[in-house]
Amino acid sequence: MSAFSRWLSRVIGRSVERSSTTSPLAQSVRQKFLHELKQQERYADPKRLTRFEHQVFSQGGEDGAIREIFRRIGVSDRTFVELGVGKGIENNTAFLVCQGWSGVWLEGDAGNCAAIRAACAREMHEGRLKLIEALASAENVSGLVLPQLAAPTFDLLSVDLDRNTYHIWAALNALKPRVVVMEYNALFPADMVWIADYDAGKWWNGTSYFGASLKALEILGAKLGYALVGCDIAGVNAFFVRTDLCADKFCAPFTAENHFEPIRYYLHTRAGHPPALHD
C-alpha cells in the first residue's frame, strides 16, 4: 500500500471517530481511499471481481460482484437461498429479489423476521420469497432448507451465520448451488487454516471468534466442488463458483493466497437514501 493509502487509512479512522459514518466527510474520505486502493496493480486484472463491486442492498460491494459472476457464467433458474438476512433490506440477495428472482431466506431473529414480513409482504404474497424463521444449526439446516426448494441445484447460496458459518456450509452438502457467497474471518492470514469450534448452542459474541479463515473455506469449497474466485474489497465475503463453470472466466489461481482481502470494515457505509424494495 502506498504512503497516500496509509495516510488515508489513518484519516478514515479519525474521521469515523469524530463524525457519523454516513457524514459527507466520512463518505468523501472513503471514496478517495477506495479509488486510490484500486489503482494498485493487483486490481488491474479484469478478471478480478473487485473491479465490479457496487452497492445496492448489500453491506458493501457484493451486489456488483454477484451480478458480474452471473454475467460471466449465465443464470439458470434465478433462485437463491440466503441464511442470515437481517431485516431484509441489507443482505446479498435483496437486489436479486428486486430483479424478479425467487428464493428462500432463513433468519433467526424474531424482530428481523417481523421487519421482513412488513417490508417484503408483496414478494411473499406472490410466492417469490419464502421466509424460514429459525435458528440454523449443522443438524437442522438441510431439513429446514431442502423442503423449500424445487431442486437441490439452483443459482446462488449465501451464508452469513457468524460463529458456525463454516460448519453449516459443510452440512449443506446436499445442495448444489452454482455460486456460493461465504463470510470469512479476515483476521487470520491468507495461508492459515483456522475454524471456530462448532457449538450449536453458541452464537457470535461480538468478538473475532467466528467463522473460519479464507484458507479453511477454500479447502472446504474444493471438497464440495467449488473454486474460490474472489473476495470483496472490505474483507468480509468470499465468492465461490462451481468448478465446472469457471473455465478461464475468473482470476486464477483459485487460492486464498491470491484472493485474500484484509479487514477493511471501515469501507462499509451507505450513500444516498435509505434502501427499500418498494414504497
C-alpha positions in Angstrom: 0.0 0.0 0.0 1.3 3.5 -0.9 2.1 6.2 1.6 -1.0 8.0 0.4 -3.2 4.9 1.1 -1.7 4.6 4.6 -2.4 8.3 5.2 -5.9 8.0 4.0 -6.5 4.9 6.2 -5.5 6.9 9.2 -7.6 9.8 8.2 -10.6 7.5 7.8 -10.2 6.2 11.3 -10.0 9.6 12.8 -13.0 10.8 10.7 -15.1 7.9 11.8 -14.3 8.6 15.5 -15.3 12.3 15.1 -18.4 12.0 13.0 -21.1 9.8 11.7 -20.0 7.1 9.3 -22.6 8.4 6.8 -21.5 12.1 7.1 -20.3 13.8 3.9 -16.8 14.0 5.2 -16.6 10.2 6.0 -18.2 9.3 2.7 -15.7 11.5 0.8 -12.6 10.1 2.6 -13.8 6.5 2.0 -14.3 7.2 -1.7 -10.9 8.7 -2.1 -9.2 5.8 -0.3 -11.1 3.2 -2.3 -10.2 5.0 -5.6 -6.5 5.1 -4.7 -6.6 1.5 -3.5 -8.0 0.2 -6.8 -5.2 1.9 -8.7 -2.8 -0.8 -7.4 -1.5 -3.3 -9.9 -3.3 -6.2 -8.1 -6.7 -4.8 -9.0 -5.8 -4.1 -12.7 -6.7 -7.7 -13.8 -10.1 -7.5 -15.5 -10.9 -11.0 -14.1 -10.8 -9.8 -10.5 -14.3 -9.2 -9.1 -13.3 -6.2 -7.1 -13.4 -4.1 -10.2 -17.1 -4.7 -10.5 -18.3 -4.1 -6.9 -21.4 -2.0 -6.5 -23.7 -1.5 -3.5 -27.5 -1.6 -4.0 -28.8 -3.5 -1.0 -25.6 -5.3 0.1 -23.5 -4.3 3.0 -20.6 -3.5 0.7 -20.0 -4.1 -3.0 -21.3 -7.7 -3.1 -24.3 -6.8 -5.3 -22.0 -5.8 -8.1 -19.7 -8.8 -7.7 -22.5 -11.2 -7.7 -24.0 -9.5 -10.8 -20.7 -9.8 -12.6 -20.3 -13.5 -11.7 -23.6 -14.3 -13.3 -22.8 -12.1 -16.3 -19.8 -14.5 -16.9 -21.4 -17.8 -16.2 -25.1 -17.1 -17.0 -28.1 -17.7 -14.9 -30.3 -20.9 -14.7 -33.4 -20.9 -12.5 -32.9 -17.4 -10.9 -33.3 -19.0 -7.5 -31.4 -18.1 -4.3 -31.0 -19.3 -0.7 -29.6 -16.9 1.9 -29.0 -17.8 5.5 -28.8 -14.8 7.9 -30.5 -11.9 6.1 -31.1 -9.3 8.8 -34.2 -7.2 8.2 -34.2 -8.0 4.5 -33.0 -4.7 3.1 -29.3 -5.2 3.6 -28.0 -8.6 2.5 -26.7 -10.3 -0.6 -29.9 -11.3 -2.3 -32.3 -8.3 -1.8 -31.0 -6.9 -5.1 -31.9 -10.2 -6.7 -35.4 -10.0 -5.3 -35.9 -6.6 -6.8 -34.8 -8.1 -10.2 -37.5 -10.7 -10.1 -35.6 -13.7 -8.7 -37.2 -16.1 -6.3 -35.8 -17.7 -3.2 -35.6 -18.6 0.4 -34.4 -16.5 3.4 -33.6 -18.0 6.7 -33.4 -15.7 9.7 -33.3 -16.5 13.4 -34.1 -13.1 15.0 -37.9 -12.6 15.6 -37.6 -8.8 15.2 -35.9 -9.1 11.9 -38.4 -11.6 10.7 -41.3 -9.2 11.6 -39.5 -6.5 9.6 -39.1 -8.8 6.6 -42.8 -9.7 6.6 -43.7 -6.0 6.6 -41.1 -4.9 4.0 -41.5 -7.9 1.7 -45.2 -8.6 2.0 -45.7 -8.3 -1.7 -43.0 -10.7 -2.6 -44.1 -13.2 0.0 -47.7 -13.0 -1.2 -46.6 -13.6 -4.8 -44.8 -16.7 -3.6 -41.4 -15.4 -4.8 -40.0 -15.2 -1.4 -40.2 -17.8 1.4 -39.1 -16.9 4.9 -37.9 -19.5 7.4 -37.9 -18.2 11.0 -35.4 -20.5 12.7 -32.0 -20.7 14.3 -29.9 -22.8 12.0 -27.5 -25.5 13.1 -25.5 -28.1 11.3 -28.0 -30.7 12.5 -31.2 -28.9 11.2 -30.2 -26.7 8.3 -30.7 -29.2 5.5 -34.1 -30.2 6.9 -35.1 -26.6 7.0 -34.0 -25.5 3.5 -34.4 -28.5 1.2 -38.2 -28.8 1.5 -38.5 -25.2 0.3 -36.6 -25.8 -2.9 -37.9 -27.3 -6.2 -34.5 -28.9 -6.8 -31.1 -29.1 -4.9 -29.4 -27.4 -7.9 -30.1 -23.6 -8.1 -28.2 -20.4 -8.8 -27.0 -18.8 -5.5 -26.4 -19.8 -1.9 -25.2 -17.1 0.6 -24.3 -17.9 4.2 -23.6 -15.3 6.9 -24.3 -17.0 10.2 -21.2 -15.7 12.0 -19.9 -18.3 14.5 -20.9 -21.5 12.9 -20.8 -20.5 9.2 -18.2 -23.0 8.2 -19.9 -26.0 9.8 -23.3 -25.1 8.3 -21.9 -24.9 4.8 -20.3 -28.3 5.3 -23.7 -29.6 6.4 -25.4 -28.3 3.3 -23.5 -30.7 1.0 -26.9 -31.9 -0.4 -27.4 -28.5 -2.0 -25.7 -27.9 -5.4 -25.8 -24.1 -6.0 -23.9 -22.8 -8.9 -22.5 -19.9 -6.9 -21.8 -19.6 -3.1 -21.1 -16.5 -1.1 -19.5 -17.1 2.3 -18.5 -14.8 5.1 -14.9 -15.3 6.1 -12.7 -14.2 9.0 -10.0 -12.0 7.6 -8.3 -11.7 10.9 -6.3 -14.8 10.0 -3.5 -14.8 7.3 -4.3 -16.0 3.8 -2.4 -19.2 4.2 -3.7 -20.2 7.6 -6.4 -22.8 8.3 -8.5 -21.7 11.2 -12.0 -22.8 12.1 -14.2 -21.8 15.1 -15.2 -24.8 17.2 -18.7 -25.9 16.4 -21.3 -25.4 19.1 -25.0 -25.3 18.0 -25.9 -23.6 21.3 -23.5 -20.7 20.8 -23.7 -17.6 18.6 -21.4 -14.7 17.7 -20.4 -12.8 20.9 -19.2 -9.7 19.1 -15.5 -10.8 19.1 -13.1 -12.0 16.5 -14.0 -15.6 17.3 -16.3 -16.5 14.4 -16.5 -18.5 11.2 -13.3 -19.6 9.5 -10.3 -18.3 7.7 -10.3 -17.9 4.0 -7.9 -20.9 3.5 -10.2 -23.1 5.5 -13.1 -22.1 3.3 -11.0 -22.6 0.1 -10.3 -26.2 1.2 -13.9 -26.9 2.2 -15.1 -25.4 -1.1 -12.8 -27.6 -3.1 -14.1 -30.7 -1.3 -17.7 -29.6 -2.2 -16.7 -28.9 -5.8 -16.2 -25.1 -5.8 -13.4 -22.8 -6.7 -12.6 -19.6 -4.8 -12.9 -16.8 -7.4 -12.7 -13.7 -5.3 -13.4 -11.7 -2.2 -15.0 -8.3 -1.6 -12.5 -5.5 -1.0 -13.7 -4.9 2.6 -12.5 -8.4 3.6 -15.9 -9.8 4.5 -17.3 -12.2 1.9 -15.7 -14.8 -0.4 -17.2 -15.8 -3.7 -17.1 -19.4 -4.9 -18.2 -20.8 -8.3 -18.8 -24.5 -9.2 -15.5 -25.7 -10.7 -17.1 -26.9 -13.9 -18.4 -23.4 -14.6 -15.1 -21.5 -14.1 -13.1 -22.2 -17.2 -10.9 -19.1 -17.8 -13.6 -16.7 -16.6 -12.0 -15.7 -13.3 -8.6 -14.8 -11.8 -6.5 -17.9 -11.3 -5.1 -19.4 -9.2 -8.2 -20.0 -7.1 -6.4 -19.9 -3.8 -6.7 -17.9 -0.6 -3.3 -16.5 -1.2 -4.4 -15.0 -4.5 -7.8 -13.7 -3.5 -7.4 -12.7 0.2 -8.5 -9.2 1.1 -7.6 -7.9 4.6 -10.1 -6.3 7.1 -11.3 -3.0 5.8 -14.6 -2.8 7.6 -14.2 1.0 7.6 -15.2 0.9 3.9 -18.8 -0.2 4.9 -21.1 2.7 4.6 -24.2 3.6 2.7 -24.6 6.7 0.4 -27.9 8.1 -0.7 -31.4 7.4 0.6 -32.4 4.5 3.0 -32.8 1.3 1.0 -36.3 0.0 0.2 -37.6 -2.7 -2.1 -40.7 -0.6 -2.9 -42.8 2.1 -1.3 
